[in-house]
Amino acid sequence: AVMPGERYVIRAVCRVVGNGKTRIRVRWQTGEGKWLKEGQDQFIVPTSTTRDWDEMLGVVEIPSDVGRMVILLGVFDQVSADDTAWFDDIAVYQVE
Protein backbone atom coordinates (compact mmCIF):
# COMPACT_ATOMS: atom_id res chain seq x y z
CA ALA A 1 0.00 0.00 0.00
CA VAL A 2 1.26 3.46 -0.94
CA MET A 3 0.08 7.09 -1.00
CA PRO A 4 0.34 9.55 -3.91
CA GLY A 5 3.47 11.70 -3.70
CA GLU A 6 5.49 9.18 -1.69
CA ARG A 7 8.90 8.27 -3.09
CA TYR A 8 10.60 4.87 -3.01
CA VAL A 9 14.04 3.54 -3.85
CA ILE A 10 13.84 0.15 -5.55
CA ARG A 11 16.93 -2.03 -5.74
CA ALA A 12 17.74 -5.54 -6.92
CA VAL A 13 20.59 -7.47 -8.45
CA CYS A 14 20.26 -9.62 -11.53
CA ARG A 15 22.35 -12.09 -13.46
CA VAL A 16 21.84 -13.22 -17.05
CA VAL A 17 23.36 -16.34 -18.58
CA GLY A 18 23.07 -16.50 -22.35
CA ASN A 19 20.77 -14.01 -24.04
CA GLY A 20 18.27 -11.75 -22.41
CA LYS A 21 17.76 -8.38 -20.80
CA THR A 22 16.32 -7.81 -17.36
CA ARG A 23 14.24 -5.02 -15.92
CA ILE A 24 12.00 -4.09 -13.03
CA ARG A 25 8.59 -2.79 -14.04
CA VAL A 26 6.74 -0.72 -11.45
CA ARG A 27 2.96 -0.82 -11.97
CA TRP A 28 0.08 0.90 -10.22
CA GLN A 29 -3.21 -0.24 -8.75
CA THR A 30 -6.10 1.38 -6.94
CA GLY A 31 -6.48 0.63 -3.26
CA GLU A 32 -8.95 -2.07 -4.31
CA GLY A 33 -6.39 -3.79 -6.55
CA LYS A 34 -7.57 -2.63 -10.01
CA TRP A 35 -4.80 -1.86 -12.51
CA LEU A 36 -4.47 1.75 -13.65
CA LYS A 37 -2.11 4.30 -15.24
CA GLU A 38 -0.29 1.75 -17.44
CA GLY A 39 1.16 4.64 -19.41
CA GLN A 40 2.90 5.76 -16.21
CA ASP A 41 4.64 2.45 -15.53
CA GLN A 42 8.26 2.99 -14.59
CA PHE A 43 11.17 0.79 -15.63
CA ILE A 44 14.45 0.17 -13.83
CA VAL A 45 17.25 -1.49 -15.78
CA PRO A 46 20.73 -2.70 -14.76
CA THR A 47 23.28 0.06 -14.23
CA SER A 48 25.85 -2.18 -15.97
CA THR A 49 25.78 -5.39 -18.00
CA THR A 50 28.80 -7.39 -16.89
CA ARG A 51 26.86 -10.68 -17.05
CA ASP A 52 27.75 -11.12 -13.40
CA TRP A 53 25.47 -9.85 -10.63
CA ASP A 54 24.48 -6.40 -11.90
CA GLU A 55 22.69 -3.80 -9.79
CA MET A 56 19.30 -2.36 -10.72
CA LEU A 57 18.53 0.86 -8.84
CA GLY A 58 15.88 3.54 -9.27
CA VAL A 59 13.57 5.98 -7.53
CA VAL A 60 9.84 6.18 -8.22
CA GLU A 61 7.23 8.69 -7.11
CA ILE A 62 3.68 7.48 -6.58
CA PRO A 63 1.22 9.10 -9.05
CA SER A 64 -2.14 10.54 -8.01
CA ASP A 65 -5.06 8.14 -7.42
CA VAL A 66 -2.69 5.20 -6.76
CA GLY A 67 -3.22 2.97 -3.71
CA ARG A 68 -0.80 0.13 -4.44
CA MET A 69 2.61 -0.23 -6.06
CA VAL A 70 3.39 -3.55 -7.74
CA ILE A 71 6.97 -4.62 -8.48
CA LEU A 72 7.32 -6.96 -11.49
CA LEU A 73 10.66 -8.61 -12.28
CA GLY A 74 11.03 -9.40 -15.96
CA VAL A 75 13.31 -10.68 -18.67
CA PHE A 76 12.97 -10.34 -22.44
CA ASP A 77 14.94 -11.05 -25.63
CA GLN A 78 15.74 -14.62 -24.62
CA VAL A 79 16.23 -16.82 -27.69
CA SER A 80 16.71 -20.36 -26.36
CA ALA A 81 15.67 -22.61 -23.50
CA ASP A 82 19.24 -22.29 -22.13
CA ASP A 83 18.93 -18.53 -21.57
CA THR A 84 18.49 -17.86 -17.85
CA ALA A 85 17.97 -14.86 -15.60
CA TRP A 86 18.09 -14.62 -11.81
CA PHE A 87 17.03 -11.83 -9.46
CA ASP A 88 18.16 -11.46 -5.84
CA ASP A 89 18.36 -8.98 -2.96
CA ILE A 90 15.19 -7.15 -3.95
CA ALA A 91 14.47 -4.20 -1.66
CA VAL A 92 12.02 -1.30 -1.52
CA TYR A 93 12.73 1.68 0.76
CA GLN A 94 10.52 4.69 1.33
CA VAL A 95 12.49 7.95 1.20
CA GLU A 96 11.60 11.48 2.25
DAQUIUR-V467147 format. One record per residue. N is the residue number from 1. SS is DSSP state (2 for helix, 1 for strand, 0 for the rest). PSI is psi in whole degrees, 0 to 359 (NA if undefined). D_LAST is the distance of its C-alpha to the last C-alpha in whole Angstrom. Layout:
BEGIN
n: (N & N)
ss: (SS & SS)
psi: (PSI & PSI)
d_last: (D_LAST & D_LAST)
END
This chain:
BEGIN
n: (1 & 2 & 3 & 4 & 5 & 6 & 7 & 8 & 9 & 10 & 11 & 12 & 13 & 14 & 15 & 16 & 17 & 18 & 19 & 20 & 21 & 22 & 23 & 24 & 25 & 26 & 27 & 28 & 29 & 30 & 31 & 32 & 33 & 34 & 35 & 36 & 37 & 38 & 39 & 40 & 41 & 42 & 43 & 44 & 45 & 46 & 47 & 48 & 49 & 50 & 51 & 52 & 53 & 54 & 55 & 56 & 57 & 58 & 59 & 60 & 61 & 62 & 63 & 64 & 65 & 66 & 67 & 68 & 69 & 70 & 71 & 72 & 73 & 74 & 75 & 76 & 77 & 78 & 79 & 80 & 81 & 82 & 83 & 84 & 85 & 86 & 87 & 88 & 89 & 90 & 91 & 92 & 93 & 94 & 95 & 96)
ss: (0 & 0 & 0 & 0 & 0 & 0 & 1 & 1 & 1 & 1 & 1 & 1 & 1 & 1 & 1 & 1 & 1 & 0 & 0 & 0 & 1 & 1 & 1 & 1 & 1 & 1 & 1 & 1 & 1 & 0 & 0 & 0 & 0 & 0 & 1 & 1 & 0 & 2 & 2 & 2 & 0 & 1 & 1 & 1 & 1 & 1 & 0 & 0 & 0 & 0 & 0 & 0 & 0 & 1 & 1 & 1 & 1 & 1 & 1 & 1 & 1 & 0 & 0 & 0 & 0 & 0 & 0 & 1 & 1 & 1 & 1 & 1 & 1 & 1 & 1 & 1 & 0 & 0 & 0 & 0 & 0 & 0 & 0 & 1 & 1 & 1 & 1 & 1 & 1 & 1 & 1 & 1 & 1 & 1 & 1 & 0)
psi: (137 & 169 & 143 & 139 & 341 & 154 & 144 & 140 & 132 & 130 & 144 & 167 & 151 & 156 & 132 & 132 & 125 & 218 & 157 & 156 & 139 & 159 & 159 & 131 & 126 & 119 & 166 & 144 & 160 & 172 & 338 & 0 & 14 & 136 & 144 & 166 & 41 & 326 & 349 & 14 & 148 & 144 & 138 & 125 & 165 & 143 & 346 & 168 & 68 & 348 & 13 & 209 & 107 & 142 & 143 & 124 & 130 & 165 & 135 & 149 & 135 & 124 & 168 & 153 & 5 & 138 & 341 & 142 & 134 & 127 & 121 & 124 & 129 & 160 & 144 & 172 & 27 & 144 & 349 & 167 & 344 & 348 & 132 & 147 & 140 & 149 & 146 & 167 & 47 & 131 & 147 & 124 & 129 & 137 & 157 & NA)
d_last: (16 & 13 & 13 & 13 & 10 & 8 & 7 & 9 & 10 & 14 & 17 & 20 & 24 & 27 & 30 & 33 & 37 & 39 & 38 & 35 & 31 & 28 & 25 & 22 & 22 & 19 & 21 & 20 & 22 & 22 & 22 & 25 & 25 & 27 & 26 & 25 & 23 & 25 & 25 & 21 & 21 & 19 & 21 & 20 & 23 & 24 & 23 & 27 & 30 & 32 & 33 & 32 & 29 & 26 & 22 & 20 & 17 & 15 & 11 & 12 & 11 & 13 & 16 & 17 & 20 & 18 & 18 & 18 & 17 & 20 & 20 & 23 & 25 & 28 & 31 & 33 & 36 & 38 & 41 & 43 & 43 & 42 & 39 & 36 & 32 & 30 & 27 & 25 & 22 & 20 & 16 & 13 & 10 & 7 & 4 & 0)
END
